[in-house]
Amino acid sequence: MAKIATDRTTIDLFAADKRPGRPKTNPLPRQEQLKLNKRNQIKRDRNNGLKRIECKVSAQLYDALSLAAEQANTTRSNLIEQLLEQALSR
């Protein structure tokens, strides 16, 4: 049987080959892993009744939100959600 250097699925043919570094634990490339993880996160959030929204803010507002969230010992996302709920309840 011919051995192709790029074929890594047949382990017994490559048992003697030493490859440097940590072994791969996921067969997908990093970009595909990130897409899959993000898709799964969105599905989890949707199942928990959460909806995703995005908005662009200035760097100053971003820093102020980050600082306020850190002082409140919460995440920036939770802080924004609390602020929106307060604004809508008025």
VOBA-62161 format. One record per atom (N, C-alpha, C): x, y, z; residue number from 1; residue in three letters; atom name. Coordinates in steps of 0.02 Angstrom, whole numbers. Layout:
<recs>
REC        x        y        z    nr   rest   atom
REC        X        Y        Z   NUM    ALA     CA
...
</recs>
This chain:
<recs>
REC        x        y        z    nr   rest   atom
REC       42      -59        0     1    MET      N
REC        0        0        0     1    MET     CA
REC       45       62        0     1    MET      C
REC       27      110      -41     2    ALA      N
REC       67      171      -46     2    ALA     CA
REC       53      217       14     2    ALA      C
REC      104      250       34     3    LYS      N
REC       99      295       92     3    LYS     CA
REC      102      367       67     3    LYS      C
REC       51      406       83     4    ILE      N
REC       50      477       63     4    ILE     CA
REC       68      517      125     4    ILE      C
REC      116      562      119     5    ALA      N
REC      142      598      177     5    ALA     CA
REC       90      642      211     5    ALA      C
REC       42      667      173     6    THR      N
REC       -8      711      203     6    THR     CA
REC      -67      674      234     6    THR      C
REC      -72      609      222     7    ASP      N
REC     -127      569      250     7    ASP     CA
REC     -109      548      320     7    ASP      C
REC     -143      577      370     8    ARG      N
REC     -129      561      440     8    ARG     CA
REC     -183      518      472     8    ARG      C
REC     -230      493      431     9    THR      N
REC     -284      454      460     9    THR     CA
REC     -264      382      473     9    THR      C
REC     -214      358      438    10    THR      N
REC     -192      289      447    10    THR     CA
REC     -133      289      495    10    THR      C
REC     -148      283      559    11    ILE      N
REC      -98      292      612    11    ILE     CA
REC      -43      239      608    11    ILE      C
REC      -60      177      592    12    ASP      N
REC      -10      124      593    12    ASP     CA
REC       46      137      543    12    ASP      C
REC       33      172      489    13    LEU      N
REC       85      188      440    13    LEU     CA
REC      132      242      466    13    LEU      C
REC      109      282      513    14    PHE      N
REC      147      339      536    14    PHE     CA
REC      169      332      608    14    PHE      C
REC      167      272      635    15    ALA      N
REC      185      261      705    15    ALA     CA
REC      256      282      720    15    ALA      C
REC      301      274      673    16    ALA      N
REC      371      290      685    16    ALA     CA
REC      386      364      674    16    ALA      C
REC      342      400      640    17    ASP      N
REC      354      471      627    17    ASP     CA
REC      345      511      691    17    ASP      C
REC      393      552      706    18    LYS      N
REC      389      597      764    18    LYS     CA
REC      372      666      740    18    LYS      C
REC      318      692      765    19    ARG      N
REC      299      760      747    19    ARG     CA
REC      309      804      808    19    ARG      C
REC      341      862      800    20    PRO      N
REC      354      905      857    20    PRO     CA
REC      291      939      882    20    PRO      C
REC      293      957      945    21    GLY      N
REC      239      996      973    21    GLY     CA
REC      184      954     1004    21    GLY      C
REC      135      989     1028    22    ARG      N
REC       79      958     1062    22    ARG     CA
REC       34      925     1010    22    ARG      C
REC        8      866     1025    23    PRO      N
REC      -36      833      977    23    PRO     CA
REC     -102      869      969    23    PRO      C
REC     -130      865      910    24    LYS      N
REC     -195      896      898    24    LYS     CA
REC     -249      860      937    24    LYS      C
REC     -291      897      970    25    THR      N
REC     -347      867     1006    25    THR     CA
REC     -412      877      967    25    THR      C
REC     -411      919      917    26    ASN      N
REC     -471      932      877    26    ASN     CA
REC     -451      928      804    26    ASN      C
REC     -486      889      764    27    PRO      N
REC     -466      882      693    27    PRO     CA
REC     -481      943      651    27    PRO      C
REC     -523      989      676    28    LEU      N
REC     -541     1048      637    28    LEU     CA
REC     -488     1103      643    28    LEU      C
REC     -478     1142      590    29    PRO      N
REC     -433     1200      596    29    PRO     CA
REC     -462     1251      644    29    PRO      C
REC     -420     1295      670    30    ARG      N
REC     -440     1343      722    30    ARG     CA
REC     -499     1386      701    30    ARG      C
REC     -499     1410      639    31    GLN      N
REC     -554     1453      616    31    GLN     CA
REC     -620     1416      618    31    GLN      C
REC     -620     1353      598    32    GLU      N
REC     -682     1313      600    32    GLU     CA
REC     -704     1301      672    32    GLU      C
REC     -655     1290      716    33    GLN      N
REC     -671     1280      787    33    GLN     CA
REC     -706     1342      815    33    GLN      C
REC     -680     1401      798    34    LEU      N
REC     -709     1464      823    34    LEU     CA
REC     -780     1473      797    34    LEU      C
REC     -791     1458      732    35    LYS      N
REC     -859     1464      704    35    LYS     CA
REC     -907     1416      739    35    LYS      C
REC     -885     1355      748    36    LEU      N
REC     -927     1304      781    36    LEU     CA
REC     -943     1324      853    36    LEU      C
REC     -892     1347      889    37    ASN      N
REC     -903     1368      959    37    ASN     CA
REC     -952     1426      963    37    ASN      C
REC     -945     1475      918    38    LYS      N
REC     -989     1533      918    38    LYS     CA
REC    -1061     1511      902    38    LYS      C
REC    -1068     1466      853    39    ARG      N
REC    -1135     1441      835    39    ARG     CA
REC    -1167     1405      894    39    ARG      C
REC    -1127     1364      929    40    ASN      N
REC    -1153     1329      988    40    ASN     CA
REC    -1171     1376     1044    40    ASN      C
REC    -1131     1429     1053    41    GLN      N
REC    -1146     1479     1105    41    GLN     CA
REC    -1212     1514     1090    41    GLN      C
REC    -1223     1532     1027    42    ILE      N
REC    -1284     1566     1008    42    ILE     CA
REC    -1344     1520     1019    42    ILE      C
REC    -1337     1455     1002    43    LYS      N
REC    -1391     1407     1014    43    LYS     CA
REC    -1406     1401     1088    43    LYS      C
REC    -1353     1397     1130    44    ARG      N
REC    -1362     1392     1203    44    ARG     CA
REC    -1400     1453     1229    44    ARG      C
REC    -1378     1512     1206    45    ASP      N
REC    -1410     1574     1228    45    ASP     CA
REC    -1484     1575     1207    45    ASP      C
REC    -1497     1554     1145    46    ARG      N
REC    -1566     1554     1120    46    ARG     CA
REC    -1609     1506     1162    46    ARG      C
REC    -1581     1448     1179    47    ASN      N
REC    -1618     1400     1220    47    ASN     CA
REC    -1631     1427     1290    47    ASN      C
REC    -1588     1472     1314    48    ASN      N
REC    -1597     1503     1380    48    ASN     CA
REC    -1641     1565     1376    48    ASN      C
REC    -1669     1578     1317    49    GLY      N
REC    -1715     1635     1310    49    GLY     CA
REC    -1680     1701     1298    49    GLY      C
REC    -1617     1699     1279    50    LEU      N
REC    -1579     1761     1268    50    LEU     CA
REC    -1577     1777     1193    50    LEU      C
REC    -1579     1841     1178    51    LYS      N
REC    -1572     1865     1109    51    LYS     CA
REC    -1509     1907     1105    51    LYS      C
REC    -1477     1905     1048    52    ARG      N
REC    -1414     1941     1039    52    ARG     CA
REC    -1428     2007     1004    52    ARG      C
REC    -1399     2061     1032    53    ILE      N
REC    -1402     2126     1000    53    ILE     CA
REC    -1331     2154      998    53    ILE      C
REC    -1318     2195      949    54    GLU      N
REC    -1252     2227      944    54    GLU     CA
REC    -1261     2301      933    54    GLU      C
REC    -1216     2340      962    55    CYS      N
REC    -1216     2412      950    55    CYS     CA
REC    -1144     2436      952    55    CYS      C
REC    -1131     2488      916    56    LYS      N
REC    -1064     2517      915    56    LYS     CA
REC    -1064     2578      960    56    LYS      C
REC    -1013     2582     1002    57    VAL      N
REC    -1007     2638     1048    57    VAL     CA
REC     -936     2667     1043    57    VAL      C
REC     -928     2726     1067    58    SER      N
REC     -862     2758     1066    58    SER     CA
REC     -815     2722     1115    58    SER      C
REC     -751     2732     1105    59    ALA      N
REC     -701     2700     1149    59    ALA     CA
REC     -709     2726     1221    59    ALA      C
REC     -727     2790     1228    60    GLN      N
REC     -736     2819     1295    60    GLN     CA
REC     -794     2785     1332    60    GLN      C
REC     -850     2776     1297    61    LEU      N
REC     -907     2743     1328    61    LEU     CA
REC     -891     2670     1345    61    LEU      C
REC     -856     2638     1300    62    TYR      N
REC     -835     2568     1311    62    TYR     CA
REC     -793     2563     1375    62    TYR      C
REC     -744     2608     1381    63    ASP      N
REC     -701     2607     1440    63    ASP     CA
REC     -741     2622     1504    63    ASP      C
REC     -788     2670     1499    64    ALA      N
REC     -829     2687     1557    64    ALA     CA
REC     -873     2628     1577    64    ALA      C
REC     -901     2593     1529    65    LEU      N
REC     -942     2534     1543    65    LEU     CA
REC     -899     2478     1574    65    LEU      C
REC     -840     2469     1548    66    SER      N
REC     -795     2417     1574    66    SER     CA
REC     -776     2433     1647    66    SER      C
REC     -761     2496     1661    67    LEU      N
REC     -743     2516     1728    67    LEU     CA
REC     -801     2509     1776    67    LEU      C
REC     -860     2530     1754    68    ALA      N
REC     -920     2524     1797    68    ALA     CA
REC     -936     2451     1810    68    ALA      C
REC     -929     2408     1760    69    ALA      N
REC     -942     2337     1769    69    ALA     CA
REC     -892     2306     1818    69    ALA      C
REC     -830     2327     1812    70    GLU      N
REC     -778     2301     1857    70    GLU     CA
REC     -792     2322     1929    70    GLU      C
REC     -813     2385     1938    71    GLN      N
REC     -828     2409     2005    71    GLN     CA
REC     -890     2375     2035    71    GLN      C
REC     -938     2357     1992    72    ALA      N
REC     -999     2324     2014    72    ALA     CA
REC     -988     2248     2020    72    ALA      C
REC     -928     2226     2003    73    ASN      N
REC     -911     2154     2006    73    ASN     CA
REC     -959     2112     1964    73    ASN      C
REC     -970     2136     1902    74    THR      N
REC    -1013     2100     1855    74    THR     CA
REC     -982     2105     1786    74    THR      C
REC    -1014     2075     1738    75    THR      N
REC     -989     2080     1670    75    THR     CA
REC    -1018     2142     1637    75    THR      C
REC     -985     2164     1585    76    ARG      N
REC    -1008     2223     1548    76    ARG     CA
REC    -1077     2209     1518    76    ARG      C
REC    -1087     2149     1494    77    SER      N
REC    -1152     2129     1465    77    SER     CA
REC    -1208     2134     1517    77    SER      C
REC    -1196     2109     1576    78    ASN      N
REC    -1246     2112     1629    78    ASN     CA
REC    -1260     2184     1650    78    ASN      C
REC    -1208     2224     1653    79    LEU      N
REC    -1216     2295     1671    79    LEU     CA
REC    -1259     2331     1619    79    LEU      C
REC    -1245     2319     1556    80    ILE      N
REC    -1284     2351     1502    80    ILE     CA
REC    -1357     2329     1506    80    ILE      C
REC    -1368     2264     1519    81    GLU      N
REC    -1436     2239     1525    81    GLU     CA
REC    -1472     2273     1583    81    GLU      C
REC    -1439     2281     1640    82    GLN      N
REC    -1469     2315     1698    82    GLN     CA
REC    -1486     2388     1681    82    GLN      C
REC    -1439     2422     1648    83    LEU      N
REC    -1451     2492     1631    83    LEU     CA
REC    -1510     2499     1582    83    LEU      C
REC    -1515     2453     1534    84    LEU      N
REC    -1571     2456     1487    84    LEU     CA
REC    -1637     2443     1523    84    LEU      C
REC    -1638     2395     1568    85    GLU      N
REC    -1699     2381     1605    85    GLU     CA
REC    -1721     2440     1647    85    GLU      C
REC    -1672     2474     1679    86    GLN      N
REC    -1687     2534     1719    86    GLN     CA
REC    -1715     2589     1675    86    GLN      C
REC    -1686     2598     1617    87    ALA      N
REC    -1708     2651     1572    87    ALA     CA
REC    -1778     2637     1546    87    ALA      C
REC    -1794     2574     1532    88    LEU      N
REC    -1861     2558     1506    88    LEU     CA
REC    -1914     2558     1559    88    LEU      C
REC    -1895     2547     1622    89    SER      N
REC    -1945     2545     1675    89    SER     CA
REC    -1967     2615     1696    89    SER      C
REC    -1934     2666     1675    90    ARG      N
REC    -1951     2735     1693    90    ARG     CA
REC    -2010     2760     1655    90    ARG      C
</recs>
